[in-house]
Amino acid sequence: MASLSSSQPAHGKGTNSFASVKGVDLSEIFSENVAAKIFQEAQRGLKQQAPLPTYPESCPQTGSQQGRYEHREANFWTCGFFPGSIYALLERAVKFPHSLNIPEHCRSQFIDQTLRLGRHWSIAINEMSGRTDTHDMGFIVQPALQKDWELTGNPESLQSVVKAAYALASRYDERVKAIRSWDVAINDRYSFTDMTTNFLVIIDSMCNLDLLYYVGHNQNDQSLIDIATQHADTIMASILRPDYSSYHLVNFDPRTGEPKAKMTNQGHLDESTWTRGQAWSIMGFAQTYTWTKDRRYLKTAIKCAEYFLGRLYECKGKHHHPLVPAWDFDAPHEDPTQPLRDVSAGVIAANGMFLIHQSLQSLPEAEAEEILGSRMNYLDTALQIVGETLDMALDRDFAFFEPPQSSKMVNGTGTAEEIRVHESGFDAILRHSTANNNEHAHKRYKDHGLVYADYFLLEIGNKLLRAGLL
């Protein structure tokens, strides 16, 4: 691939002056620190033979392993997000070079080395693209493999994305009219292991439908599109409450298609609203509208966002950074002035709100006002959430790229050395996410860095770039 032009300005470790939208400073999303932290972890993986056996998930803020990513097995549902962060950097380098705040000496080799890292981290993802044992195929393949196809035209990546969509569609059940999310659900409170009597669907599933729409249109296969749309209708009818808050988990009876129980797995209580689940609903319904143009889904995304924001606004004056959500809107806190947060929920919701903004912008003004029903500006709101997130949760132990040591010579030809990182003591970009604080969880962990919080932070930066706002 082509290298970045050496005429691009070198910003070093300073701020990126272009990175402000409507007065909100977003420079840290495009900083050298962000690129260097992704390289920091990615280069460690390059020292291992692919396919990699594990992938980064959470980054503890306390304890003996604080600051270093804890890895999960390669087939865990979060495996696609770190490779996706590598490709988020590659997208900036290829399409928006003005957004890269990196030293001059890194520019000539940045694209090639980033692509090399992305491809290395994607080998295991390619190999598991035909999995039929999980509904998370969108999360697994789209962040890296879809982006690899779109940026480089790599046919192997497209083949894997297509394969993943059909694997996901195989989990659809005509009687339930939904895609099975989990085969089993086991914690200290319940155990659902019999798939003939249980059909488990979670709110997160809304954000894997984008894969079905993408491949349905790419392959001209209406059946994938119909499955995605029917699943969205089932979520709307059975997982959303009348006030547009959301349950986390619904157990359907596969013999009748009717819900048997509505509960939580990662939230506080069955009837509470787990904030990340609510964020998934905002983004998922907003994505569904972008493909279908059916106003019902845009209205639903807006209603889910209104609920989310209403609960955040209740916190104004009660604690600092009220737009950074607590982990569950209804959970009690030991210290109400310092609630346990889930930063990932905020940045996911912000991504969804930006999609809402774009959708409303495409409509005639009168129609957009009728659908919106308020004076809410979702671009402003998304930016405010991201701004507060950066102010409160950005890890301040910054990484940066070190100067080159030498110019190596091979057969008399100068070759650039590997980009070197002065490492941060904290691998993640953001702190203060909470993966699972349910009291019955086998693994309960909270207040840490989280790989998909970082990914969705980078992704909203790229959304702003694609929209021409930066």
VEXNURO-48658 format. One record per residue (C-alpha): residue number from 1; residue in three letters; x, y, z. Coordinates in steps of 0.1 Angstrom, whole numbers. Layout:
<recs>
REC vopa bake    c1    c2    c3
REC  NUM  Ala     X     Y     Z
...
</recs>
This chain:
<recs>
REC vopa bake    c1    c2    c3
REC    1  Met     0     0     0
REC    2  Ala    11    36    -5
REC    3  Ser    28    53    24
REC    4  Leu    17    85    40
REC    5  Ser    30   116    23
REC    6  Ser    60   131    41
REC    7  Ser    45   165    35
REC    8  Gln    20   158    62
REC    9  Pro    27   178    94
REC   10  Ala    43   160   123
REC   11  His    23   168   154
REC   12  Gly    44   148   178
REC   13  Lys    29   144   212
REC   14  Gly    10   177   211
REC   15  Thr   -26   182   205
REC   16  Asn   -42   180   170
REC   17  Ser   -56   214   163
REC   18  Phe   -82   202   138
REC   19  Ala   -99   179   162
REC   20  Ser  -127   200   176
REC   21  Val  -163   198   166
REC   22  Lys  -188   223   178
REC   23  Gly  -164   234   206
REC   24  Val  -158   199   219
REC   25  Asp  -121   191   220
REC   26  Leu  -116   156   205
REC   27  Ser   -79   158   199
REC   28  Glu   -71   130   223
REC   29  Ile   -90   105   200
REC   30  Phe   -65   113   173
REC   31  Ser   -34   117   195
REC   32  Glu    -1   100   191
REC   33  Asn    -9    83   225
REC   34  Val   -38    65   209
REC   35  Ala   -19    52   180
REC   36  Ala    11    43   201
REC   37  Lys   -10    24   226
REC   38  Ile   -26     3   198
REC   39  Phe     9    -4   185
REC   40  Gln    21   -12   220
REC   41  Glu    -2   -42   223
REC   42  Ala    -3   -51   186
REC   43  Gln    35   -55   185
REC   44  Arg    34   -79   214
REC   45  Gly    11  -101   194
REC   46  Leu    35  -100   164
REC   47  Lys    60  -118   185
REC   48  Gln    36  -148   187
REC   49  Gln    29  -172   159
REC   50  Ala    -5  -168   143
REC   51  Pro   -33  -178   147
REC   52  Leu   -31  -160   181
REC   53  Pro   -45  -181   209
REC   54  Thr   -58  -152   230
REC   55  Tyr   -70  -116   225
REC   56  Pro   -71   -85   248
REC   57  Glu  -103   -79   267
REC   58  Ser  -100   -60   300
REC   59  Cys   -73   -40   316
REC   60  Pro   -74   -40   355
REC   61  Gln   -68    -7   373
REC   62  Thr   -58   -24   406
REC   63  Gly   -40   -56   417
REC   64  Ser    -8   -73   407
REC   65  Gln   -17   -72   369
REC   66  Gln   -29   -36   368
REC   67  Gly   -22   -18   336
REC   68  Arg   -18   -49   315
REC   69  Tyr   -45   -64   293
REC   70  Glu   -60   -96   305
REC   71  His   -66  -118   275
REC   72  Arg   -95  -141   268
REC   73  Glu   -95  -172   246
REC   74  Ala   -95  -164   209
REC   75  Asn  -131  -175   204
REC   76  Phe  -144  -152   231
REC   77  Trp  -169  -127   217
REC   78  Thr  -147   -97   221
REC   79  Cys  -119  -110   199
REC   80  Gly  -127   -87   170
REC   81  Phe  -124   -54   187
REC   82  Phe   -86   -51   192
REC   83  Pro   -79   -60   155
REC   84  Gly  -107   -35   147
REC   85  Ser   -88    -8   166
REC   86  Ile   -57   -16   144
REC   87  Tyr   -79   -12   113
REC   88  Ala   -94    20   127
REC   89  Leu   -58    34   126
REC   90  Leu   -53    21    91
REC   91  Glu   -85    37    79
REC   92  Arg   -72    71    92
REC   93  Ala   -38    66    76
REC   94  Val   -53    56    42
REC   95  Lys   -83    79    39
REC   96  Phe   -77   107    64
REC   97  Pro   -40   112    68
REC   98  His   -45   147    82
REC   99  Ser   -61   131   113
REC  100  Leu   -29   111   122
REC  101  Asn   -10   129   150
REC  102  Ile    22   110   146
REC  103  Pro    59   120   143
REC  104  Glu    73   125   108
REC  105  His    97    96   110
REC  106  Cys    68    72   114
REC  107  Arg    49    83    84
REC  108  Ser    67    65    56
REC  109  Gln    62    31    70
REC  110  Phe    30    36    91
REC  111  Ile     5    22    66
REC  112  Asp    26    -9    58
REC  113  Gln    33   -17    94
REC  114  Thr    -3   -11   105
REC  115  Leu   -16   -34    78
REC  116  Arg    10   -60    87
REC  117  Leu    -2   -59   123
REC  118  Gly   -39   -60   113
REC  119  Arg   -34   -90    91
REC  120  His   -15  -109   118
REC  121  Trp   -42  -103   143
REC  122  Ser   -69  -113   118
REC  123  Ile   -57  -148   110
REC  124  Ala   -76  -164   139
REC  125  Ile  -106  -143   130
REC  126  Asn  -106  -155    94
REC  127  Glu  -103  -191   107
REC  128  Met  -134  -188   129
REC  129  Ser  -156  -170   104
REC  130  Gly  -178  -200    98
REC  131  Arg  -187  -205   135
REC  132  Thr  -224  -214   141
REC  133  Asp  -221  -216   179
REC  134  Thr  -224  -178   186
REC  135  His  -245  -149   175
REC  136  Asp  -216  -124   178
REC  137  Met  -203  -129   143
REC  138  Gly  -208   -92   135
REC  139  Phe  -187   -82   165
REC  140  Ile  -161  -108   155
REC  141  Val  -156  -102   118
REC  142  Gln  -167   -67   109
REC  143  Pro  -143   -44   129
REC  144  Ala  -112   -59   111
REC  145  Leu  -122   -82    82
REC  146  Gln  -149   -60    67
REC  147  Lys  -126   -30    71
REC  148  Asp   -97   -50    55
REC  149  Trp  -120   -57    25
REC  150  Glu  -131   -21    22
REC  151  Leu   -96    -6    25
REC  152  Thr   -75   -31     6
REC  153  Gly   -99   -52   -15
REC  154  Asn   -86   -84     1
REC  155  Pro  -110  -111   -13
REC  156  Glu  -102  -135    16
REC  157  Ser  -116  -110    41
REC  158  Leu  -148  -105    21
REC  159  Gln  -152  -143    18
REC  160  Ser  -149  -146    56
REC  161  Val  -174  -118    62
REC  162  Val  -199  -135    39
REC  163  Lys  -193  -168    55
REC  164  Ala  -199  -153    89
REC  165  Ala  -233  -138    79
REC  166  Tyr  -246  -172    67
REC  167  Ala  -233  -188    99
REC  168  Leu  -252  -162   119
REC  169  Ala  -283  -167    98
REC  170  Ser  -282  -204   106
REC  171  Arg  -292  -196   142
REC  172  Tyr  -325  -181   131
REC  173  Asp  -356  -199   142
REC  174  Glu  -388  -194   122
REC  175  Arg  -411  -201   152
REC  176  Val  -394  -177   176
REC  177  Lys  -387  -153   147
REC  178  Ala  -353  -145   161
REC  179  Ile  -317  -154   161
REC  180  Arg  -306  -175   191
REC  181  Ser  -280  -154   210
REC  182  Trp  -266  -180   234
REC  183  Asp  -268  -217   234
REC  184  Val  -265  -218   272
REC  185  Ala  -266  -194   301
REC  186  Ile  -251  -204   334
REC  187  Asn  -244  -184   365
REC  188  Asp  -248  -188   403
REC  189  Arg  -286  -181   400
REC  190  Tyr  -298  -201   369
REC  191  Ser  -287  -227   344
REC  192  Phe  -302  -229   309
REC  193  Thr  -285  -257   290
REC  194  Asp  -313  -274   271
REC  195  Met  -318  -258   237
REC  196  Thr  -350  -278   230
REC  197  Thr  -368  -259   258
REC  198  Asn  -348  -227   260
REC  199  Phe  -341  -200   233
REC  200  Leu  -320  -172   247
REC  201  Val  -320  -138   231
REC  202  Ile  -301  -107   244
REC  203  Ile  -304   -71   236
REC  204  Asp  -268   -70   223
REC  205  Ser  -280   -90   193
REC  206  Met  -293   -59   177
REC  207  Cys  -257   -49   169
REC  208  Asn  -249   -81   149
REC  209  Leu  -278   -74   124
REC  210  Asp  -256   -50   105
REC  211  Leu  -236   -80    93
REC  212  Leu  -267   -96    78
REC  213  Tyr  -277   -64    60
REC  214  Tyr  -242   -58    47
REC  215  Val  -238   -93    32
REC  216  Gly  -275   -95    22
REC  217  His  -270   -65    -1
REC  218  Asn  -234   -75   -11
REC  219  Gln  -247  -110   -22
REC  220  Asn  -281   -98   -33
REC  221  Asp  -297  -123    -8
REC  222  Gln  -330  -110     5
REC  223  Ser  -333  -139    30
REC  224  Leu  -305  -124    51
REC  225  Ile  -321   -90    50
REC  226  Asp  -355  -105    60
REC  227  Ile  -340  -124    89
REC  228  Ala  -323   -93   103
REC  229  Thr  -355   -72   100
REC  230  Gln  -377   -99   116
REC  231  His  -352  -102   145
REC  232  Ala  -354   -65   151
REC  233  Asp  -392   -67   152
REC  234  Thr  -390   -95   178
REC  235  Ile  -366   -75   199
REC  236  Met  -389   -45   197
REC  237  Ala  -419   -65   208
REC  238  Ser  -403   -87   235
REC  239  Ile  -371   -71   249
REC  240  Leu  -380   -34   250
REC  241  Arg  -403   -23   278
REC  242  Pro  -432     2   272
REC  243  Asp  -409    31   282
REC  244  Tyr  -382    19   258
REC  245  Ser  -358     7   285
REC  246  Ser  -346   -28   278
REC  247  Tyr  -343   -62   294
REC  248  His  -309   -78   289
REC  249  Leu  -321  -114   283
REC  250  Val  -353  -130   272
REC  251  Asn  -358  -168   273
REC  252  Phe  -383  -179   246
REC  253  Asp  -400  -213   245
REC  254  Pro  -388  -226   211
REC  255  Arg  -418  -249   209
REC  256  Thr  -443  -219   210
REC  257  Gly  -422  -189   202
REC  258  Glu  -434  -171   233
REC  259  Pro  -413  -155   260
REC  260  Lys  -410  -176   291
REC  261  Ala  -389  -153   312
REC  262  Lys  -373  -118   311
REC  263  Met  -342  -113   331
REC  264  Thr  -306  -100   333
REC  265  Asn  -272  -117   330
REC  266  Gln  -249   -87   334
REC  267  Gly  -271   -60   349
REC  268  His  -282   -54   385
REC  269  Leu  -317   -69   385
REC  270  Asp  -341   -84   360
REC  271  Glu  -362   -53   360
REC  272  Ser  -333   -28   361
REC  273  Thr  -318   -12   330
REC  274  Trp  -283   -23   323
REC  275  Thr  -267     7   307
REC  276  Arg  -246   -11   281
REC  277  Gly  -277   -31   270
REC  278  Gln  -296     2   265
REC  279  Ala  -266    15   245
REC  280  Trp  -267   -16   223
REC  281  Ser  -304    -9   216
REC  282  Ile  -297    27   205
REC  283  Met  -270    17   181
REC  284  Gly  -287   -14   169
REC  285  Phe  -320     2   160
REC  286  Ala  -302    32   144
REC  287  Gln  -282     7   123
REC  288  Thr  -313   -11   113
REC  289  Tyr  -329    21   101
REC  290  Thr  -299    30    80
REC  291  Trp  -304    -2    60
REC  292  Thr  -342    -4    59
REC  293  Lys  -353    32    59
REC  294  Asp  -383    21    79
REC  295  Arg  -392    50   102
REC  296  Arg  -403    26   129
REC  297  Tyr  -367    17   136
REC  298  Leu  -355    53   137
REC  299  Lys  -383    62   161
REC  300  Thr  -374    33   183
REC  301  Ala  -337    43   183
REC  302  Ile  -347    78   193
REC  303  Lys  -370    65   221
REC  304  Cys  -342    42   234
REC  305  Ala  -319    72   233
REC  306  Glu  -344    95   251
REC  307  Tyr  -346    69   279
REC  308  Phe  -308    67   282
REC  309  Leu  -304   104   282
REC  310  Gly  -333   110   306
REC  311  Arg  -316    87   331
REC  312  Leu  -282   105   326
REC  313  Tyr  -298   139   331
REC  314  Glu  -313   128   364
REC  315  Cys  -277   126   376
REC  316  Lys  -268   163   370
REC  317  Gly  -259   178   403
REC  318  Lys  -256   144   420
REC  319  His  -221   135   409
REC  320  His  -193   146   385
REC  321  His  -194   139   348
REC  322  Pro  -231   129   347
REC  323  Leu  -230   120   310
REC  324  Val  -206    91   318
REC  325  Pro  -232    64   327
REC  326  Ala  -232    42   358
REC  327  Trp  -230     5   350
REC  328  Asp  -267     1   356
REC  329  Phe  -293    29   358
REC  330  Asp  -310    13   388
REC  331  Ala  -281    -2   408
REC  332  Pro  -274    12   443
REC  333  His  -240    28   449
REC  334  Glu  -218    26   480
REC  335  Asp  -211    63   474
REC  336  Pro  -237    81   453
REC  337  Thr  -212   108   445
REC  338  Gln  -188    82   430
REC  339  Pro  -210    57   412
REC  340  Leu  -195    27   395
REC  341  Arg  -193    36   358
REC  342  Asp  -194    18   325
REC  343  Val  -176    41   300
REC  344  Ser  -182    16   273
REC  345  Ala  -219    22   275
REC  346  Gly  -214    59   270
REC  347  Val  -192    56   239
REC  348  Ile  -215    29   223
REC  349  Ala  -245    51   229
REC  350  Ala  -227    81   214
REC  351  Asn  -220    60   183
REC  352  Gly  -257    52   181
REC  353  Met  -267    89   186
REC  354  Phe  -244   100   159
REC  355  Leu  -262    76   135
REC  356  Ile  -295    90   146
REC  357  His  -282   125   138
REC  358  Gln  -271   114   103
REC  359  Ser  -305    98    97
REC  360  Leu  -324   129   107
REC  361  Gln  -302   151    86
REC  362  Ser  -312   131    55
REC  363  Leu  -349   137    60
REC  364  Pro  -369   167    50
REC  365  Glu  -368   191    80
REC  366  Ala  -406   189    88
REC  367  Glu  -405   151    87
REC  368  Ala  -374   150   109
REC  369  Glu  -390   173   134
REC  370  Glu  -421   151   135
REC  371  Ile  -401   120   141
REC  372  Leu  -378   136   167
REC  373  Gly  -406   152   187
REC  374  Ser  -382   174   206
REC  375  Arg  -354   199   201
REC  376  Met  -327   173   209
REC  377  Asn  -296   176   188
REC  378  Tyr  -280   142   187
REC  379  Leu  -247   154   173
REC  380  Asp  -243   178   202
REC  381  Thr  -253   151   227
REC  382  Ala  -230   125   213
REC  383  Leu  -201   150   214
REC  384  Gln  -209   160   249
REC  385  Ile  -208   123   261
REC  386  Val  -175   118   244
REC  387  Gly  -161   150   258
REC  388  Glu  -170   141   293
REC  389  Thr  -157   106   288
REC  390  Leu  -123   118   277
REC  391  Asp  -121   143   306
REC  392  Met  -130   117   332
REC  393  Ala  -117    84   318
REC  394  Leu   -87    89   295
REC  395  Asp   -57    72   310
REC  396  Arg   -30    99   314
REC  397  Asp     0    76   313
REC  398  Phe     7    84   276
REC  399  Ala    25    62   251
REC  400  Phe    45    77   222
REC  401  Phe    67    67   193
REC  402  Glu   104    67   199
REC  403  Pro   129    82   174
REC  404  Pro   145    58   150
REC  405  Gln   177    42   161
REC  406  Ser   192    38   126
REC  407  Ser   185    32    89
REC  408  Lys   192    -4    82
REC  409  Met   208   -14    50
REC  410  Val   199   -46    30
REC  411  Asn   219   -52    -2
REC  412  Gly   228   -15    -2
REC  413  Thr   192    -4     0
REC  414  Gly   179    16    30
REC  415  Thr   149     1    48
REC  416  Ala   128    16    75
REC  417  Glu   131    -1   109
REC  418  Glu   101   -12   129
REC  419  Ile    82    16   145
REC  420  Arg    92    16   182
REC  421  Val    69    26   211
REC  422  His    78    41   244
REC  423  Glu    52    22   263
REC  424  Ser    25    34   287
REC  425  Gly    21    15   320
REC  426  Phe   -16    11   311
REC  427  Asp   -25    -7   279
REC  428  Ala   -60     6   274
REC  429  Ile   -69    41   262
REC  430  Leu   -99    45   286
REC  431  Arg  -105    36   322
REC  432  His  -136    30   342
REC  433  Ser  -156     4   322
REC  434  Thr  -175   -24   338
REC  435  Ala  -178   -57   319
REC  436  Asn  -200   -76   344
REC  437  Asn  -210   -67   379
REC  438  Asn  -240   -90   383
REC  439  Glu  -239  -105   418
REC  440  His  -245  -140   404
REC  441  Ala  -218  -139   377
REC  442  His  -191  -165   378
REC  443  Lys  -166  -138   369
REC  444  Arg  -175  -104   383
REC  445  Tyr  -152   -76   372
REC  446  Lys  -156   -39   372
REC  447  Asp  -139    -5   369
REC  448  His  -112   -14   343
REC  449  Gly  -101    -6   308
REC  450  Leu  -121   -25   282
REC  451  Val  -112   -33   246
REC  452  Tyr  -145   -24   231
REC  453  Ala  -147     9   249
REC  454  Asp  -115    18   232
REC  455  Tyr  -127     5   198
REC  456  Phe  -159    25   199
REC  457  Leu  -140    56   210
REC  458  Leu  -118    52   178
REC  459  Glu  -149    44   158
REC  460  Ile  -168    75   166
REC  461  Gly  -137    95   157
REC  462  Asn  -137    78   123
REC  463  Lys  -175    84   119
REC  464  Leu  -168   121   123
REC  465  Leu  -141   119    97
REC  466  Arg  -163   101    72
REC  467  Ala  -190   127    77
REC  468  Gly  -165   155    69
REC  469  Leu  -169   170   104
REC  470  Leu  -132   169   110
</recs>
